[in-house]
Amino acid sequence: MSFNEILGIVMLVGMISVIFIGFPISFTLLFLAFVFGSIGIGPDQTFNLAYLQIWGTMKDDILPAVPLFIFMGYMTEQAGLMERLFKALRHLLAPVRGSLYLAVILTATIFAMATGIVGAAVTVLGIMAGPIMIKTGYDARLSAGAIAAGGTLGILIPPSVMLVVMGPTLGVPVNLL
C-alpha cells in the first residue's frame, strides 16, 4: 500500500471515530481536511487550495439569489399567502379521501420550493395545519409525517436554495439542475 492509501484509511477511521464520539460533522470534516491535506500535500498548498475554492465559489453570479429566496419566504409568510394557499387547496381537494394530507404536502412543497427553507415551511404548517388535522380526526403521527415530507420535498424541486448553492459548487449551471 502506498502512503496516500494508508493516509486515506486513517482519515476514514478518524472521521468515523470522531463522529461516533459526538463531535459535529461539519467541524470534523473541516479539521480532518486541513490536517490530512497538510500531511498529504503540505500546509501551504492546503491553505491555498481552500482559499481558491472558497473565493471561486463565492464569485459566482448566481449566489445573490439565496438572500432573495429567504426574503421571498419571509414576505409570503408575513402576507398570509401560505394560509390562503392551504385553505384553497383544502377546499379544492375536499372531495378526495385524505384531502388534508394532500393539501399539507402540496402547500409545504410549494412554500419550501419558493423559499428554499424547509424549516420555515414545516414550522409554519405544523402550527397552522397540525391542530386542524388532529381536530378533524387525522392520525397525529401521520399528520406530522405529511408536514415533514412536504417541506423536505420542496428542496428537491428547482428552483430551491439548495440547488442554487449546489450548482456553482459542482460546476453545473443552475438552469440545468
Residue, then its C-alpha position, 0 to 999 in steps of 0.5 A: m500500500s502506498f502512503n496516500e492509501i494508508l493516509g486515506i484509511v486513517m482519515l476514514v477511521g478518524m472521521i468515523s471515530v470522531i463522529f461516533i464520539g459526538f463531535p459535529i460533522s461539519f467541524t470534523l470534516l473541516f479539521l480532518a481536511f486541513v490536517f490530512g491535506s497538510i500531511g498529504i500535500g503540505p500546509d501551504q498548498t492546503f491553505n491555498l487550495a481552500y482559499l481558491q475554492i472558497w473565493g471561486t465559489m463565492k464569485d459566482d453570479i448566481l449566489p445573490a439569489v439565496p438572500l432573495f429566496i429567504f426574503m421571498g419566504y419571509m414576505t409570503e409568510q408575513a402576507g398570509l399567502m401560505e394560509r390562503l394557499f392551504k385553505a384553497l387547496r383544502h377546499l379544492l381537494a375536499p372531495v378526495r379521501g385524505s384531502l388534508y394530507l394532500a393539501v399539507i404536502l402540496t402547500a409545504t412543497i410549494f412554500a419550501m420550493a419558493t423559499g428554499i427553507v424547509g424549516a420555515a415551511v414545516t414550522v409554519l404548517g405544523i402550527m397552522a395545519g397540525p391542530i386542524m388535522i388532529k381536530t378533524g380526526y387525522d392520525a397525529r403521527l401521520s399528520a406530522g409525517a405529511i408536514a415533514a415530507g412536504g417541506t423536505l420535498g420542496i428542496l428537491i424541486p428547482p428552483s430551491v436554495m439548495l440547488v442554487v448553492m449546489g450548482p456553482t459548487l459542482g460546476v453545473p449551471v443552475n438552469l440545468l439542475 
